[in-house]
């Protein structure tokens, strides 16, 4: 464990410029949006209320390319703070899928959750999140396990582990809108890992 960062939640400020953030918000507002979902495409407004636009690093537009560039610059800094990520776990990579989200006033991700909570998302191991605007009336993110609140600040990037140790939820602003993007780093599956996974699945069939 890093003595300088015992909760493994790392904040990087001024990663995006104000102009870049404003242009991303304009891009988001110009896109076709869907109602925010939880789990496997489940709409549950008791847990989460927002608008979403999908991002795809494997088929990038200018927003995807910009965010990937910044992640490529700052996540190695996180990695250097925690050498266990290189010498104690298998290879991992940027997950091509991510979500951009808009939370209207009085809306939010109400439910406490983590990003790796079951078999379907078991490959995730790190989470990243950008804030695209500053919210001065609440609007941040609270990590329940650490009683730690991260404020929503324009251009801010936050990185943390995806597991149950990092249960978190959004803090609703009753007066202001919040724009963010979030995604994951996941374990890389090569042919050897796929064979291992198939063996595990075959072994587990006897229990289901």
C-alpha positions as CSV (number, residue, x, y, z in Angstrom):
1,X,0.0,0.0,0.0
2,X,1.3,3.5,-0.8
3,X,1.9,5.4,2.3
4,X,1.3,8.7,0.4
5,X,-2.1,7.6,-0.9
6,X,-3.6,4.9,1.4
7,X,-7.1,5.1,-0.2
8,X,-5.7,4.6,-3.8
9,X,-8.0,7.5,-5.0
10,X,-5.9,9.8,-7.1
11,X,-7.0,13.3,-8.2
12,X,-5.3,15.0,-11.2
13,X,-6.3,18.6,-11.7
14,X,-6.2,20.8,-14.9
15,X,-5.9,17.7,-17.1
16,X,-8.3,19.3,-19.6
17,X,-8.4,23.0,-20.3
18,X,-11.5,25.1,-19.8
19,X,-12.0,25.4,-23.6
20,X,-11.6,21.6,-24.1
21,X,-14.3,21.0,-21.4
22,X,-16.7,23.5,-22.9
23,X,-16.3,22.0,-26.3
24,X,-16.9,18.5,-25.0
25,X,-20.1,19.7,-23.3
26,X,-21.2,21.3,-26.6
27,X,-20.5,18.0,-28.3
28,X,-22.5,16.1,-25.7
29,X,-25.5,18.4,-26.0
30,X,-25.5,18.0,-29.8
31,X,-25.7,14.2,-29.6
32,X,-28.6,11.8,-29.4
33,X,-28.8,10.7,-25.8
34,X,-30.4,7.8,-23.9
35,X,-31.7,7.5,-20.4
36,X,-29.0,6.4,-18.0
37,X,-28.9,2.7,-17.1
38,X,-27.4,0.5,-14.4
39,X,-26.3,-3.1,-14.7
40,X,-27.0,-4.7,-18.0
41,X,-29.1,-1.9,-19.6
42,X,-31.5,-1.6,-16.8
43,X,-33.3,1.7,-16.3
44,X,-33.9,2.3,-12.6
45,X,-34.5,5.9,-11.6
46,X,-34.4,5.0,-7.9
47,X,-30.7,4.3,-8.4
48,X,-29.6,6.6,-11.2
49,X,-31.1,9.4,-13.3
50,X,-29.1,11.0,-16.0
51,X,-28.6,11.3,-19.8
52,X,-25.9,9.2,-21.5
53,X,-23.8,9.2,-24.7
54,X,-21.6,6.2,-25.4
55,X,-17.9,6.7,-26.2
56,X,-15.7,4.2,-28.1
57,X,-11.9,4.4,-28.1
58,X,-11.7,1.7,-30.8
59,X,-13.5,3.9,-33.3
60,X,-12.6,7.4,-32.1
61,X,-13.9,10.8,-32.8
62,X,-12.1,13.9,-31.5
63,X,-13.6,13.6,-28.0
64,X,-12.5,9.9,-27.7
65,X,-9.0,10.8,-29.0
66,X,-8.6,13.7,-26.6
67,X,-9.7,11.7,-23.5
68,X,-7.5,8.7,-24.6
69,X,-4.5,11.0,-25.0
70,X,-5.0,12.5,-21.5
71,X,-5.5,9.0,-19.9
72,X,-2.3,7.9,-21.7
73,X,-0.5,10.8,-20.0
74,X,-1.9,10.6,-16.5
75,X,-2.7,6.9,-15.8
76,X,1.0,6.0,-16.1
77,X,1.6,8.4,-13.2
78,X,-1.0,6.5,-11.1
79,X,0.8,3.3,-12.2
80,X,4.1,4.6,-11.0
81,X,2.6,5.4,-7.6
82,X,1.5,1.8,-7.2
83,X,4.1,-0.6,-8.7
84,X,1.9,-3.6,-7.7
85,X,-0.1,-2.8,-10.8
86,X,2.9,-4.0,-12.8
87,X,4.4,-6.8,-10.8
88,X,1.4,-8.3,-8.9
89,X,-1.4,-8.4,-11.5
90,X,-1.9,-9.6,-15.0
91,X,-1.7,-7.2,-18.0
92,X,-4.4,-4.6,-18.3
93,X,-5.5,-2.1,-20.9
94,X,-7.9,0.7,-21.5
95,X,-11.4,-0.6,-22.0
96,X,-12.7,0.8,-25.4
97,X,-16.2,1.4,-24.0
98,X,-17.1,4.4,-21.8
99,X,-20.0,6.7,-21.0
100,X,-20.5,10.4,-21.0
101,X,-23.2,11.6,-18.7
102,X,-25.2,14.6,-17.9
103,X,-26.9,15.0,-14.5
104,X,-29.7,17.6,-14.5
105,X,-30.4,19.5,-11.2
106,X,-32.0,17.2,-8.6
107,X,-30.7,14.1,-10.5
108,X,-27.8,11.9,-9.8
109,X,-26.4,8.4,-9.2
110,X,-28.1,7.9,-5.9
111,X,-27.2,4.3,-5.2
112,X,-23.9,3.4,-3.6
113,X,-22.0,1.0,-6.0
114,X,-18.7,-0.2,-7.2
115,X,-17.6,-0.8,-10.8
116,X,-16.7,-4.5,-10.4
117,X,-19.7,-6.2,-8.7
118,X,-20.2,-9.5,-10.4
119,X,-19.1,-11.9,-13.1
120,X,-20.2,-9.7,-16.1
121,X,-17.8,-6.9,-15.1
122,X,-15.1,-9.0,-13.3
123,X,-12.5,-8.0,-15.8
124,X,-12.5,-4.3,-14.7
125,X,-9.7,-3.3,-12.3
126,X,-9.4,0.5,-12.4
127,X,-11.9,3.3,-12.9
128,X,-11.3,6.7,-14.4
129,X,-13.6,9.8,-14.4
130,X,-13.4,13.3,-15.9
131,X,-15.4,16.2,-14.6
132,X,-16.2,18.7,-17.5
133,X,-17.7,21.5,-15.4
134,X,-17.4,22.9,-11.9
135,X,-20.4,22.3,-9.6
136,X,-20.4,24.7,-6.6
137,X,-23.6,23.4,-5.0
138,X,-22.7,19.9,-3.9
139,X,-22.4,17.7,-7.0
140,X,-19.3,15.8,-6.2
141,X,-18.6,12.1,-5.6
142,X,-18.4,10.5,-2.2
143,X,-16.5,7.3,-1.4
144,X,-18.4,5.7,1.4
145,X,-15.6,3.5,2.7
146,X,-13.3,6.4,3.3
147,X,-15.9,9.2,4.0
148,X,-14.1,11.1,1.3
149,X,-15.7,13.5,-1.1
150,X,-14.2,14.5,-4.4
151,X,-15.6,17.9,-5.7
152,X,-16.7,18.3,-9.3
153,X,-14.0,20.6,-10.8
154,X,-13.7,21.4,-14.5
155,X,-10.9,19.5,-16.1
156,X,-10.3,17.1,-13.1
157,X,-9.5,13.5,-13.6
158,X,-10.0,10.9,-10.8
159,X,-8.6,7.3,-10.9
160,X,-9.4,4.6,-8.4
161,X,-9.7,0.8,-8.1
162,X,-12.9,-0.8,-9.3
163,X,-13.7,-3.1,-6.4
164,X,-15.9,-3.3,-3.3
165,X,-13.3,-1.4,-1.4
166,X,-14.3,1.7,-3.4
167,X,-18.0,1.9,-3.0
168,X,-19.1,5.4,-4.2
169,X,-22.1,7.5,-5.2
170,X,-22.9,10.9,-6.7
171,X,-23.8,13.8,-4.5
172,X,-26.9,15.5,-6.0
173,X,-26.9,19.2,-6.7
174,X,-30.4,20.6,-6.5
175,X,-29.5,23.7,-8.6
176,X,-26.7,22.9,-11.0
177,X,-26.0,20.5,-13.9
178,X,-23.0,18.1,-13.9
179,X,-21.2,16.7,-16.9
180,X,-18.8,13.8,-16.6
181,X,-17.3,10.9,-18.5
182,X,-16.2,7.6,-16.9
183,X,-14.8,4.3,-17.9
184,X,-12.4,1.5,-17.0
185,X,-9.1,-0.3,-17.4
186,X,-9.7,-4.0,-17.7
187,X,-7.6,-7.1,-17.8
188,X,-6.3,-7.9,-21.2
189,X,-7.4,-11.3,-22.6
190,X,-4.9,-13.0,-24.9
191,X,-5.3,-16.6,-26.2
192,X,-3.7,-18.0,-23.1
193,X,-6.0,-16.2,-20.7
194,X,-9.0,-17.2,-22.8
195,X,-8.0,-20.9,-22.4
196,X,-7.7,-20.4,-18.6
197,X,-11.0,-18.7,-18.5
198,X,-12.7,-21.5,-20.4
199,X,-11.3,-24.1,-18.0
200,X,-12.6,-22.1,-15.1
201,X,-16.1,-21.9,-16.7
202,X,-16.1,-25.6,-17.5
203,X,-15.1,-26.4,-13.9
204,X,-17.9,-24.2,-12.5
205,X,-20.6,-25.8,-14.6
206,X,-20.9,-28.6,-12.1
207,X,-22.2,-26.1,-9.5
208,X,-24.9,-24.5,-11.7
